[in-house]
C-alpha cells in the first residue's frame, strides 16, 4: 500500500490562535487533524464540540488545526475569521486557506472535511460531514497505541496564544437577534455570546437579565437558568411569555415573565441526526439548531437551520414536526414534496405568509400559511453560490448570507443582509429590493441612511417608528428612526458581562 505524505502547511499564510505558524514537520510525533471549514456553515459549527472533545481527551498527543477555506467573499477577511473564532469559542490554531490552495492539495470536496495525519506525517484518512466523532476517536486511539509501540509518538502539550486573550469584554457579546414590543415598552435581546436574554425598555433601561451566563441547559428561575447561544425569540403578550430558540442546546425554551421562570418545552438537549420530515411529541423529539421562532395562531414556527427546514410546534397539544422542507440543502420552490431551504436563519410573518431569510442560499423565501404550504422565492438567485451585493428585482437581486427579515407593513419586508453589512428592503408585490442603510463597510458608525456602518447585522425588529438591529460583530443594538433613516447606537446603562458583574460583587 502506497503511503501519502501530507502536504506541508504554509508559513506565509495568516494564522490565528497561535503565536507562530505551525508546520507538520514540527508536529511530528503527534496525530494531527486538519478541519476544513467555513464559518457560515452550520455543519462546520456542529462538529466543533466533537473536535473539542477529542482535543481534551488526547491533549498530550493530538493537534487540531482549522483550515478556513471561505465560501463567501466576506469570510475571506482575516478579521472576520477572528471574530468567528471568538464567537464560536474556538481554541485550536486556524490557518487562513488563501485561494483554496490547501483545499486543493488535500483534494477536499465538501465542508466540513477532517483529514487525519499520523505521527510520521502521512495521511491516513479523511471524513466529511457530521457525526464522525466515534470514528475519529477510534482511529486516533489506534494511531497513538501503534506509534507508542514504534517509539514515534511525542507526548507533550503545545503552547498557544488564543485570540480571546486579547479580546475586549463587552456588555453584550455577539447579540444574534432582537425583538421589540411597543405595547409593553420592551426590547428582548438575545445576548448570544453571553448565553442569556437581556430585557430593556425601548430606550435601553435594563428590566431583567435571564440566565446566569453559563453555556448549558438548565431550567429554573431567571438567576439560575442557563442557555447556550440563544438566537430568535417570539413574544406572547397575552400570556406574558417569551419563546426562545436555544440554538446550541437544540431546544425551545419558554420564559414565563410573570413567574420569572424558564422551562424547556421542545427538544431533548442534543442534536437530531434525522433530516427527513417527521413528527413527534415536543418533549421527546430531538431538534437541529433552531435559529429563529415566530408565533402564528396557536403554532410556534421554527427555522430549523441545521436540517434546512421549517417546523411547527402546536402550543396547545405539544405536537411538533416538519412543516415544509425535504431536508436537502438547496433552494427549490414548491410544495411539501419538493421544497427545500438552505440554512434558514430568520423568520417574519404578515399573517398570510411566513418570510424566511434563507442564509446559505442568500435568498428571501415565502411560505403560504392560509392554505397548504407552498414556497416561493421573493428575491435572490436561488443558487447556493449565487451571492453578491446588487439591488434589483426578483432573481436579479444579490444578497450575501442574509440572516433575518422583518415585516414592516404595507407589503414591505426589511432584510439584514449580514455579510454585506447592510439593511435592505424588498417590496413583496414587485420583488424590487433596495439598500436603505449601511455603506457596506464593516464598522460601527452612526449616521443617516447609506452613511451608517454595521458589522454583520443578524437580527431585526420593528416597534412604532423604530427599527432595532442586532449588530452582531459590533456587540451592539442599533436603532433606526424610520421617518429619517437615522441610525444611532442604543446605550444600555448598567449592563455588564456576566463575569464582570460577578467580579464586581
N, C-alpha and C positions, 0 to 999 in steps of 0.2 A: 504494500500500500504506500503510495506517494504521500509524504507529509508536506504540507504547505506552510511556508514561513509567513508569519503575519507581517503585512506591510508596516513599516515604521511610521510613527506618529510625527507630524511636522513640528519643529521647534519655532518656526516663524509665523505660526497662526496665533490668534488670540486665545488665551487660556484663562479660565475663571475658576474660582475656588481652589486655587493652588498658588504657592509662592513663586513657582517657576514651571515652565513647560516640562512635561514628563515624556520619557521615551520608553519603548518596550525593552530596550537594552538595559536600562537601569532598573526595570521591573522584573528582570529575570529572576526566577526562583519564586515568583508569585503567580497565582491564577489571575488573569485579567478578563473582565467583562467590558466590552465596548457596547454601550447603549446608544443606538442611533435613534434620535428623537427630534421632534419639533414642538415648540411649547404650546401651539394651538391645539394639538391633537389629544383628544380625550383618552384614546387608547394608550398613548405615551404616559399620560398622567396616572392611568390606572396601574401601571407596573412600577411606579416609584416606590410604593410600600413594599413590594416584593424585593426590589433592589436594596432597600434599606435593611430589610430583614436579613438578607444574605450578607451584606456588609458587616452587620453586627455579629452574625453567627461565625463568620470566618475572618474576623477583624485582623488577625495576625498574618494572614497569607492570601488575602483577596483584595484586589483593587478594582473598583468600578470607575469607569471613565465615560461620561456622557459625551457623545459626538453630536453636536447640534447641527443638523442638516435642515435648513429652513425651507418650509413650504411657501409662506407668504413673504412678500418683499419686506414688510415691517419686521419680520422675525430675523432678518439678516443683520440687523443693527446690534452691536455688542452690548450697548447699554440696555436695550430692550430685553436681551437674553439675561443680563444680570438681574433685571427686575423680576423676570420669571423665576430665576433661581431663588430669589428671596421670597417670592410669593408662594412657591411650592416647597419651600424648606428643603431644598436640595443641598446635600453636604458632600457630594463627591466631586472630583475635578471634572470640568467641562471644557472641551476644545471646540472652537467655532469652525465648522467644516466649510471653509470658503469654496464656493463653486462646486460643491458636491464631490470634491476630489477623493476624500476618504470613503464616501458612499460608493463611488465607482471602484476604488481599489479593492474594497471588500465585497463587491458585487451585491450590494444591498438592493432590495426591491420594494420594501414597504416600511412604514413607521408603525409601531416600533420594531426594531430588529436588534437582538442581542447576540453578539459574536463572542465566543469563548476561546481564550488563548491560554495554552498550558504554560507551566513554569519554564519551559525551554524555548518559548516564543513561537510555537506552532498553533495554527488554527485547528481546533478540534471539534467545533460545532457552531451552529447558528440557529436561532429560533425567532420566528416573527409572531407578532400578536400578543394577546394577553393570556393569563392563566398558565404560565410556564414555570412558576416558582418551584414546584416539586421536581420537575425535570432538571432545572438548573442546580437545585440543591443536591440532588443525587450525583450529577456529573461533577460538581465542584468537590464534593466529599471523596469521590473516586479518584480524581486527579491529585488531590492532596495526599491521599494514602499511597498512591502509586509513586509519587515523587519523593515522599518521605523515605520510601524503601530504596529509591535510587540515589538518595542524598542530594537531590536537586531542588529542594524546597527551601525557601528563605522566610522564616517566621519572624516578622517584625512589623511594628505599626509605622505608618508613614506620617510625617508631619505635614499639616495642611494650613493654608491661610484662607479661611472661609470669607465669602462676600459679606455675610451677616456681621462679621466682626467690625466692619466699618460703616454699617448701615445706621442711619438715624432712626430714632424711635419716634413714632407719630401717634397722636391721639386716636386716629383711625389708621388701619393698615389694609391697603388694597380693598376698599369697600366695593363689593360687586354689584349690589342692587340697592335701590332706594324706593320707598313707597310713601306718597304724600296723601293726606286726608284733610281737606279743608274744614269739614264739619266738626271735627274734634281737635283741630289745630295740632295735628300730629305728623311727624316725619319719622318713618321707620327706616333705619339704616342697617343694612347687612354689613357689619364690620368684619368682613370675611377673614382677613389675616389675623384678627384677634379672636376669632371663633365666638362671636357674641352678636347680639342685636342691641342697638342703641336707639332709644326713642327720644326725640326732641320736639319742641314746638317748631312751627314752620319758620320761626325766626332764629332757631338754634339753641334755645334754652333746654337743657337736659331734663327729661322727665323720668326716664328709667334706663337702667342698663341690665340686660337679661343675659345671663351666662357668666361664669367665673373666669373665662379666658382660656381654660384648658381644652385641648382638642380631644374630645371624647364624646360618648353617647350616654347621657345621664339625665333622667327626668327628675323633677323636683321643683322647689321654689326658685325664684329668679336668681338668688345668690349662689345656689349650688348646681343649677342646671348647666349642662355642657353641650356644645355644638361642635361640629368640625367643618370648617369652611362653609358656613351658610351662605346661600345666594338669594333667590327670589322669594317674595312674600306676597300674601294676599290678606286683606283686612275685611273681616265680617263685622261691620259696625253695629248691627242689630244685637249680636251676641257677644260683642266686645272680645273677639278673639282674633289672633293673628296666625295664619298658616305659613310655615317656613319650609322651603326646600333645603334640607340639611344635606348638602351635596356629598361631602366625603363620608358621611355616615350612611349614605344611600337610604335616607329616611325622610318622612314628612313629619314635622313636629307641629303641635298645636300649643299656642301660647294663650292662656286664659288671663286677660288683662285685669279682670276683677278679682279672681282668686290669686293672681300672681304666681301661676304655676306653669310648667312646661311638661307636656306628655308626648310620647311617640304614638302617632295614630296610623302610620303606614310604614312598611319596611321592617326588616329583621336585623339591621345593623351591619350587613355585609352585602357586597355586590352580587347581583344576579348575573349568571352566565347564559341565561336563556334569551336569545334575541328574537325569537319568533313571537308573534302576537299570542297573548294568553291572559287568563282571568284568574282571580282568586280572592281570598279574604285579605283585607288590608294588613292585618296583623301577622299574617303567615306568608306573605308574598314578598320576595326579595326585589329591590329596585336597583336601578343602574344610573347613578349620578343624576338625580333630579336637579335641574338647574333653575327652573322658574315655575311659578304657580299662578293661576288666576281663577276666580270664582265665576261659575256660570250656572245660575239656578241653584240646585242642591248638589251640584258637582264641583269638585276641585279639579281643574285641568292642569296637567303636569307636563312640562317639557323634559322628557327623559333623554337627556343628552347622550348618555352612554350607550343606549340602544337605538338611537336615531328614530324616536317615536314620540307621539303624543298619547298620554294616558289620561284616564278619568277615574277619580275616586268619588264614589257615592257617599256623601256626608250623612245620609240617613241610615243606610244599612251596611256600610263599610265594605261594599263590593268594590273591587279595584281591578283594572285591566287596561289593555291597549285599546285606545280609541281608533287610531289610524297610524299606519307606518309598518312596512313589512319587516323592518329591522335591518335592511340593507342600507348602506351609506351612499346615498345618491339624491338627486333632485328630480323625481318623477311625479308629475301631476296625475290626478285621477281619484278613483275610489279606493276602498279599503283593500282590494285585492292587489293593487299595483303601486299605490302612492308610497313614496319614500322621502325621508328627510336626511339631513347631514349635520348632525350635532345641534339640534335645536336648543337655543340658549335664552330666548326672551319671548314673552307672551303678552298679548293685549287683546281686548275684545270690544266690539261695539254692540254686543248682544246677539248679532246675527252671524258674525264670522269670528273665528279665532285667528289672530295675526301672529305670525311666527318669524322671529329672527333666526334664520337657518344659517348658522355661522360658518360652517365649513364649506358651504356652497355659496357664501357671500350673496344670499338671496333672501327676499322677503316673500313669505308664503301666506296663504289664507285658507282656512278650513271652514266649511259651512257647518253651522250649529243648529239651524232650524229645520234641517232635514238630514237625510243620510249623508255622512261625512264625505265631502269631496275636497280635494286640494287643488288650488290654482296658484300660479306664480304671479305676484304683484309686480315685482321688479327685480332685476338681476339676471345673470346669464343662465342660471340653472346648471352650470358646469362647475365641478369641484375645483378646477383650476382657472375658472373664468372670473378672476378678481381684478380689481384696479380701482380707479378713482375717477368716475365720469358721471356727470349729471346727464339726464336724458329721459327717455320713455321706455317703460317695459323692459324687454330683454336687452336693450342697448345700454341700460344703466350698469355701472360697475361699482361695486362696494368691495370692502376688504374686511372679512371676518366680522360682520355686524353681530352685536351681542344683545341688543334689546330694541324693543318697539314700544310706543305709547300712543294710544288713540286719543286724538285731540279734538274730536268732534268735527262736524262739517266735512266729513269724508277725508280728513287729513290724518296721516299717520307719521309720527316722528320716529326717526331711526338713529340709534347710536352706532355710527359707522366706526367701529372700535379701532381697527388698525390704520384707518385713515385719520384718526384723531379729529373727527368732525361729527356734527349733528346735522342730519338731513331731514327733509320732509317730502313725503310722496302723496300725491292725490290718488285716492283709491279708485276713483272712477276712470281716470285717464292713464294712470301708471306713470305720470310725469314726476320725476324725482329731482330735487334741487337742494344744494348745500346752503344752509342758512347760518350756521355757526361753526367757527373754527377755521384757522388758516392752514391746517394740516401739519403744523409744527408740533412735535411732542414737547409741550411745555405748560407751565401754569401762568396764564396771563389773562386778566380780566379785560373787558372792553366790549365793544358793540359788534355784533354780527361776526363778520369774517376776520375781524382784528383779534378776536379772542383765541386762546390756545387751550387745548386739552391734551391729556396723555392716556390713551387707551380707555376712553369712557365706555362703561359697560352697563349702566343702568339708567332708566328714565322714569319719571313720574310727574304728573301734572296735577296742580291744585289751583283753581281760580286762574289768575293771570300769571302764574309762575310755573315754569318747568324746572324740575330738580334733576340733577345729573350726578350719578356716582362716577366721579373722575378717578378711576381705579388707581393708576400708577402715580397720580398726584396725591394719593391718600387724602382726598378732599371731596366735599359735596359742593357742587356749583349750583347756582340758581340763575334762571333767565327770566327777565321780565318780558312777557310775550308781546306786549304792545310796542316796546322799543328794541327788543332783541339785545338788551344789555346784559352781559354776563358778569356776575360777581361771585366771590368765594364765601360760602357760609361759615361764619365764625361760630364755634361751639365752646363757649367759655366753661372752664372747669372740667372738661373731659380729658382724661389721660389714658394711656395704655394700661392694660391690666397689671402688668408687673410694676410699672411706675407707680400706680395707685397703691399697690401692696407695699412698695418700698417707703412711700410717704407715711404710712401708718406705723 
